[in-house]
Structure formats: C-alpha cells, structure tokens
C-alpha cells in the first residue's frame, strides 16, 4: 500500500508515482463514459444527492468499463446505483 507523506523529497515522490502508475490501468474517457457520467449526475441531482463533477466522472468511468471503484469515499460513491465500491480495508494483500 502506498502512503503519501509530506516528508518525501521530490525524487522519492516521483518514484512513488511511477511505481503506482505501473500498478494501475488508465481508463479512457470516451462517449460512453460521458453518457454514463451524465446519467449518474442526472439521477443523483433528481434525488438531491449531488457528489460533484469529479466524482460523477469517476463513477461514470467505472460504470462504463464495468469495473469496481477502489476508494475511501464511500459516503459519496455509495449513492451511485449499480456502482461496485471497494475500500482499501476490504483488500486482501499477498505479502509473499
């Protein structure tokens, strides 16, 4: 697990981000993501449960790609219908 500390020097921070980048897949923002995001925003706004544009785009991306979202922000993302939310505490890490 990556922990960000203020005491990291710029070189260590860059290395940490490079390592993290190797572990994740960058998902595209395309027409399908835009449509899913718009639908999420519209549904939440109709219920008076806005989560902000950035979180709406993140949710739309995950729904479009049919992937779960790893986040600590369960309060916002649990409002999004059909979005599978996973917290870091739910992960099982293999230390071997």
OpenMM code with the backbone's topology and positions (N, CA, C; nanometers):
from openmm import Vec3, app, unit

residues = "UNK UNK UNK UNK UNK UNK UNK UNK UNK UNK UNK UNK UNK UNK UNK UNK UNK UNK UNK UNK UNK UNK UNK UNK UNK UNK UNK UNK UNK UNK UNK UNK UNK UNK UNK UNK UNK UNK UNK UNK UNK UNK UNK UNK UNK UNK UNK UNK UNK UNK UNK UNK UNK UNK UNK UNK UNK UNK UNK UNK UNK UNK UNK UNK UNK UNK UNK UNK UNK UNK UNK UNK UNK UNK UNK UNK UNK UNK UNK UNK UNK UNK UNK UNK UNK UNK UNK UNK UNK UNK UNK UNK UNK UNK UNK UNK".split()
positions = [
    Vec3(0.0846, -0.1166, 0.0000),
    Vec3(0.0000, 0.0000, 0.0000),
    Vec3(0.0891, 0.1227, 0.0000),
    Vec3(0.0481, 0.2232, -0.0718),
    Vec3(0.1241, 0.3464, -0.0808),
    Vec3(0.0752, 0.4462, 0.0222),
    Vec3(0.1669, 0.5051, 0.0928),
    Vec3(0.1348, 0.6109, 0.1881),
    Vec3(0.2075, 0.7362, 0.1452),
    Vec3(0.1350, 0.8445, 0.1369),
    Vec3(0.1955, 0.9710, 0.0988),
    Vec3(0.2283, 1.0495, 0.2244),
    Vec3(0.3512, 1.0946, 0.2346),
    Vec3(0.3953, 1.1737, 0.3489),
    Vec3(0.4513, 1.3040, 0.2993),
    Vec3(0.4330, 1.4063, 0.3787),
    Vec3(0.4853, 1.5372, 0.3423),
    Vec3(0.6378, 1.5392, 0.3408),
    Vec3(0.7006, 1.4459, 0.4098),
    Vec3(0.8459, 1.4469, 0.4208),
    Vec3(0.9164, 1.3877, 0.2980),
    Vec3(0.8426, 1.3374, 0.1999),
    Vec3(0.9049, 1.2807, 0.0809),
    Vec3(0.9705, 1.3908, -0.0017),
    Vec3(1.0922, 1.3656, -0.0473),
    Vec3(1.1557, 1.4601, -0.1378),
    Vec3(1.0962, 1.4392, -0.2773),
    Vec3(1.1181, 1.5322, -0.3658),
    Vec3(1.0563, 1.5293, -0.4988),
    Vec3(1.0956, 1.4037, -0.5771),
    Vec3(1.2200, 1.3569, -0.5635),
    Vec3(1.2630, 1.2362, -0.6350),
    Vec3(1.1906, 1.1127, -0.5815),
    Vec3(1.1764, 1.1055, -0.4486),
    Vec3(1.1043, 0.9925, -0.3903),
    Vec3(0.9574, 0.9945, -0.4314),
    Vec3(0.8999, 1.1134, -0.4363),
    Vec3(0.7609, 1.1283, -0.4756),
    Vec3(0.7414, 1.0841, -0.6206),
    Vec3(0.8321, 1.1243, -0.7084),
    Vec3(0.8252, 1.0826, -0.8487),
    Vec3(0.8358, 0.9311, -0.8616),
    Vec3(0.9279, 0.8715, -0.7880),
    Vec3(0.9457, 0.7259, -0.7911),
    Vec3(0.8192, 0.6560, -0.7418),
    Vec3(0.7610, 0.7085, -0.6359),
    Vec3(0.6385, 0.6515, -0.5815),
    Vec3(0.5260, 0.6564, -0.6845),
    Vec3(0.5133, 0.7687, -0.7524),
    Vec3(0.4101, 0.7809, -0.8552),
    Vec3(0.4378, 0.6908, -0.9749),
    Vec3(0.5637, 0.6759, -1.0133),
    Vec3(0.5986, 0.5855, -1.1231),
    Vec3(0.5647, 0.4413, -1.0864),
    Vec3(0.5946, 0.4025, -0.9646),
    Vec3(0.5609, 0.2674, -0.9192),
    Vec3(0.4104, 0.2451, -0.9184),
    Vec3(0.3375, 0.3447, -0.8700),
    Vec3(0.1920, 0.3350, -0.8665),
    Vec3(0.1359, 0.3253, -1.0083),
    Vec3(0.1897, 0.4037, -1.0987),
    Vec3(0.1446, 0.4034, -1.2375),
    Vec3(0.1590, 0.2644, -1.3002),
    Vec3(0.2605, 0.1895, -1.2613),
    Vec3(0.2815, 0.0545, -1.3140),
    Vec3(0.1745, -0.0438, -1.2656),
    Vec3(0.1081, -0.0103, -1.1551),
    Vec3(0.0093, -0.1000, -1.0954),
    Vec3(-0.1334, -0.0762, -1.1430),
    Vec3(-0.1596, 0.0371, -1.2045),
    Vec3(-0.2962, 0.0717, -1.2402),
    Vec3(-0.3140, 0.0773, -1.3911),
    Vec3(-0.4370, 0.0624, -1.4314),
    Vec3(-0.4703, 0.0758, -1.5726),
    Vec3(-0.5406, 0.2098, -1.5906),
    Vec3(-0.4974, 0.2880, -1.6860),
    Vec3(-0.5597, 0.4159, -1.7164),
    Vec3(-0.6784, 0.3890, -1.8090),
    Vec3(-0.7963, 0.4286, -1.7655),
    Vec3(-0.9169, 0.4046, -1.8435),
    Vec3(-0.9485, 0.5255, -1.9304),
    Vec3(-0.9993, 0.5020, -2.0509),
    Vec3(-1.0263, 0.6132, -2.1420),
    Vec3(-1.1514, 0.6910, -2.1026),
    Vec3(-1.1533, 0.8177, -2.1413),
    Vec3(-1.2751, 0.8969, -2.1315),
    Vec3(-1.3295, 0.9088, -2.2730),
    Vec3(-1.4401, 0.8405, -2.2982),
    Vec3(-1.4974, 0.8389, -2.4324),
    Vec3(-1.6457, 0.8742, -2.4248),
    Vec3(-1.7141, 0.8591, -2.5358),
    Vec3(-1.8565, 0.8944, -2.5433),
    Vec3(-1.9399, 0.8129, -2.4441),
    Vec3(-1.9079, 0.6859, -2.4294),
    Vec3(-1.9824, 0.6007, -2.3369),
    Vec3(-1.9637, 0.6480, -2.1923),
    Vec3(-1.8421, 0.6834, -2.1569),
    Vec3(-1.8151, 0.7350, -2.0221),
    Vec3(-1.8905, 0.8664, -2.0011),
    Vec3(-1.8882, 0.9527, -2.1011),
    Vec3(-1.9588, 1.0805, -2.0907),
    Vec3(-2.1085, 1.0579, -2.0686),
    Vec3(-2.1658, 0.9634, -2.1415),
    Vec3(-2.3090, 0.9346, -2.1274),
    Vec3(-2.3398, 0.8760, -1.9899),
    Vec3(-2.2598, 0.7806, -1.9462),
    Vec3(-2.2807, 0.7216, -1.8128),
    Vec3(-2.2670, 0.8275, -1.7044),
    Vec3(-2.1676, 0.9141, -1.7180),
    Vec3(-2.1460, 1.0204, -1.6196),
    Vec3(-2.2652, 1.1153, -1.6157),
    Vec3(-2.3149, 1.1512, -1.7326),
    Vec3(-2.4313, 1.2395, -1.7393),
    Vec3(-2.5523, 1.1747, -1.6728),
    Vec3(-2.5710, 1.0461, -1.6962),
    Vec3(-2.6828, 0.9739, -1.6344),
    Vec3(-2.6688, 0.9702, -1.4829),
    Vec3(-2.5476, 0.9458, -1.4351),
    Vec3(-2.5226, 0.9449, -1.2905),
    Vec3(-2.5563, 1.0819, -1.2312),
    Vec3(-2.5040, 1.1863, -1.2938),
    Vec3(-2.5295, 1.3207, -1.2439),
    Vec3(-2.6764, 1.3550, -1.2409),
    Vec3(-2.7472, 1.3194, -1.3470),
    Vec3(-2.8906, 1.3490, -1.3571),
    Vec3(-2.9699, 1.2749, -1.2500),
    Vec3(-2.9398, 1.1471, -1.2317),
    Vec3(-3.0118, 1.0675, -1.1303),
    Vec3(-2.9870, 1.1193, -0.9896),
    Vec3(-2.8620, 1.1509, -0.9610),
    Vec3(-2.8301, 1.1995, -0.8263),
    Vec3(-2.8907, 1.3380, -0.8025),
    Vec3(-2.8850, 1.4228, -0.9031),
    Vec3(-2.9419, 1.5571, -0.8882),
    Vec3(-3.0926, 1.5498, -0.8646),
    Vec3(-3.1596, 1.4573, -0.9333),
    Vec3(-3.3043, 1.4409, -0.9164),
    Vec3(-3.3393, 1.3986, -0.7735),
    Vec3(-3.2478, 1.3285, -0.7095),
    Vec3(-3.2691, 1.2847, -0.5701),
    Vec3(-3.2093, 1.3819, -0.4699),
    Vec3(-3.1495, 1.4911, -0.5187),
    Vec3(-3.0866, 1.5886, -0.4291),
    Vec3(-2.9608, 1.5364, -0.3635),
    Vec3(-2.8878, 1.4499, -0.4340),
    Vec3(-2.7687, 1.3843, -0.3786),
    Vec3(-2.6467, 1.4058, -0.4665),
    Vec3(-2.6188, 1.5285, -0.5039),
    Vec3(-2.5019, 1.5562, -0.5879),
    Vec3(-2.3736, 1.5114, -0.5183),
    Vec3(-2.2757, 1.4675, -0.6002),
    Vec3(-2.1457, 1.4261, -0.5452),
    Vec3(-2.0301, 1.5047, -0.6059),
    Vec3(-2.0591, 1.5992, -0.6907),
    Vec3(-1.9537, 1.6786, -0.7539),
    Vec3(-1.9158, 1.6221, -0.8897),
    Vec3(-1.8687, 1.7105, -0.9756),
    Vec3(-1.8365, 1.6719, -1.1132),
    Vec3(-1.7263, 1.5660, -1.1192),
    Vec3(-1.6190, 1.5846, -1.0445),
    Vec3(-1.5083, 1.4882, -1.0492),
    Vec3(-1.5526, 1.3487, -1.0101),
    Vec3(-1.6257, 1.3379, -0.9009),
    Vec3(-1.6729, 1.2065, -0.8559),
    Vec3(-1.7759, 1.1484, -0.9525),
    Vec3(-1.8554, 1.2349, -1.0143),
    Vec3(-1.9519, 1.1882, -1.1141),
    Vec3(-1.8792, 1.1277, -1.2340),
    Vec3(-1.7719, 1.1925, -1.2781),
    Vec3(-1.6934, 1.1393, -1.3908),
    Vec3(-1.6251, 1.0085, -1.3546),
    Vec3(-1.5752, 0.9995, -1.2325),
    Vec3(-1.5127, 0.8746, -1.1861),
    Vec3(-1.6149, 0.7618, -1.1852),
    Vec3(-1.7320, 0.7884, -1.1293),
    Vec3(-1.8375, 0.6868, -1.1252),
    Vec3(-1.8793, 0.6454, -1.2660),
    Vec3(-1.8968, 0.7434, -1.3537),
    Vec3(-1.9335, 0.7121, -1.4914),
    Vec3(-1.8294, 0.6273, -1.5623),
    Vec3(-1.7037, 0.6537, -1.5348),
    Vec3(-1.5951, 0.5744, -1.5938),
    Vec3(-1.6028, 0.4297, -1.5465),
    Vec3(-1.6188, 0.4103, -1.4172),
    Vec3(-1.6260, 0.2734, -1.3634),
    Vec3(-1.7483, 0.1992, -1.4166),
    Vec3(-1.8623, 0.2671, -1.4223),
    Vec3(-1.9827, 0.2031, -1.4749),
    Vec3(-1.9666, 0.1680, -1.6225),
    Vec3(-1.9068, 0.2575, -1.6986),
    Vec3(-1.8856, 0.2339, -1.8408),
    Vec3(-1.7948, 0.1140, -1.8654),
    Vec3(-1.6900, 0.1048, -1.7861),
    Vec3(-1.5920, -0.0032, -1.8028),
    Vec3(-1.6295, -0.1299, -1.7261),
    Vec3(-1.7362, -0.1219, -1.6477),
    Vec3(-1.7836, -0.2336, -1.5657),
    Vec3(-1.6750, -0.2848, -1.4720),
    Vec3(-1.6125, -0.1890, -1.4015),
    Vec3(-1.5093, -0.2226, -1.3043),
    Vec3(-1.5469, -0.1628, -1.1688),
    Vec3(-1.5031, -0.2262, -1.0609),
    Vec3(-1.5299, -0.1680, -0.9288),
    Vec3(-1.4427, -0.0452, -0.9046),
    Vec3(-1.4840, 0.0354, -0.8092),
    Vec3(-1.4095, 0.1548, -0.7711),
    Vec3(-1.3454, 0.1324, -0.6358),
    Vec3(-1.2149, 0.1481, -0.6297),
    Vec3(-1.1409, 0.1406, -0.5042),
    Vec3(-1.1300, 0.2816, -0.4484),
    Vec3(-1.1922, 0.3047, -0.3327),
    Vec3(-1.1942, 0.4384, -0.2751),
    Vec3(-1.2217, 0.4315, -0.1254),
    Vec3(-1.1827, 0.5371, -0.0561),
    Vec3(-1.2228, 0.5540, 0.0834),
    Vec3(-1.3478, 0.6418, 0.0945),
    Vec3(-1.3896, 0.6997, -0.0164),
    Vec3(-1.5025, 0.7917, -0.0174),
    Vec3(-1.6340, 0.7168, -0.0392),
    Vec3(-1.6658, 0.6299, 0.0534),
    Vec3(-1.7872, 0.5504, 0.0437),
    Vec3(-1.9100, 0.6399, 0.0555),
    Vec3(-1.8994, 0.7465, 0.1323),
    Vec3(-2.0136, 0.8363, 0.1542),
    Vec3(-2.0674, 0.8902, 0.0216),
    Vec3(-1.9806, 0.9337, -0.0671),
    Vec3(-2.0256, 0.9841, -0.1971),
    Vec3(-2.0644, 0.8713, -0.2914),
    Vec3(-1.9755, 0.7770, -0.3091),
    Vec3(-1.9937, 0.6787, -0.4151),
    Vec3(-2.1001, 0.5738, -0.3852),
    Vec3(-2.1350, 0.5538, -0.2602),
    Vec3(-2.2424, 0.4589, -0.2291),
    Vec3(-2.3771, 0.5100, -0.2786),
    Vec3(-2.3876, 0.6361, -0.3121),
    Vec3(-2.5115, 0.6947, -0.3651),
    Vec3(-2.5351, 0.6584, -0.5117),
    Vec3(-2.4318, 0.6085, -0.5778),
    Vec3(-2.4403, 0.5825, -0.7219),
    Vec3(-2.4951, 0.4413, -0.7450),
    Vec3(-2.6139, 0.4318, -0.8061),
    Vec3(-2.6717, 0.2997, -0.8310),
    Vec3(-2.5821, 0.2140, -0.9202),
    Vec3(-2.5739, 0.0879, -0.8873),
    Vec3(-2.5018, -0.0139, -0.9657),
    Vec3(-2.3498, 0.0021, -0.9667),
    Vec3(-2.2962, 0.0926, -0.8849),
    Vec3(-2.1510, 0.1080, -0.8772),
    Vec3(-2.0981, 0.0196, -0.7650),
    Vec3(-2.0058, -0.0690, -0.7999),
    Vec3(-1.9444, -0.1573, -0.7007),
    Vec3(-1.8276, -0.0833, -0.6355),
    Vec3(-1.8430, -0.0524, -0.5072),
    Vec3(-1.7424, 0.0237, -0.4335),
    Vec3(-1.6656, -0.0695, -0.3414),
    Vec3(-1.5341, -0.0598, -0.3459),
    Vec3(-1.4452, -0.1379, -0.2601),
    Vec3(-1.3572, -0.0405, -0.1832),
    Vec3(-1.3400, -0.0642, -0.0547),
    Vec3(-1.2496, 0.0194, 0.0239),
    Vec3(-1.1150, -0.0510, 0.0375),
    Vec3(-1.0082, 0.0240, 0.0601),
    Vec3(-0.8772, -0.0400, 0.0792),
    Vec3(-0.8777, -0.1415, 0.1934),
    Vec3(-0.9604, -0.1179, 0.2938),
    Vec3(-0.9664, -0.2118, 0.4065),
    Vec3(-1.0233, -0.3468, 0.3670),
    Vec3(-1.0947, -0.3530, 0.2559),
    Vec3(-1.1529, -0.4782, 0.2091),
    Vec3(-1.0551, -0.5623, 0.1272),
    Vec3(-0.9450, -0.5027, 0.0875),
    Vec3(-0.8469, -0.5745, 0.0055),
    Vec3(-0.7690, -0.6744, 0.0897),
    Vec3(-0.7395, -0.7854, 0.0292),
    Vec3(-0.6512, -0.8832, 0.0920),
    Vec3(-0.5175, -0.8741, 0.0178),
    Vec3(-0.4161, -0.8330, 0.0908),
    Vec3(-0.2835, -0.8166, 0.0291),
    Vec3(-0.2019, -0.9428, 0.0498),
    Vec3(-0.1387, -0.9885, -0.0568),
    Vec3(-0.0498, -1.1031, -0.0505),
    Vec3(0.0914, -1.0515, -0.0277),
    Vec3(0.1468, -1.0798, 0.0870),
    Vec3(0.2800, -1.0306, 0.1228),
    Vec3(0.3916, -1.1270, 0.0839),
    Vec3(0.3615, -1.2287, 0.0055),
    Vec3(0.4638, -1.3253, -0.0353),
    Vec3(0.5440, -1.2752, -0.1511),
] * unit.nanometer
topology = app.Topology()
chain = topology.addChain("A")
for resn in residues:
    res = topology.addResidue(resn, chain)
    for name in ("N", "CA", "C"):
        topology.addAtom(name, app.Element.getBySymbol(name[0]), res)
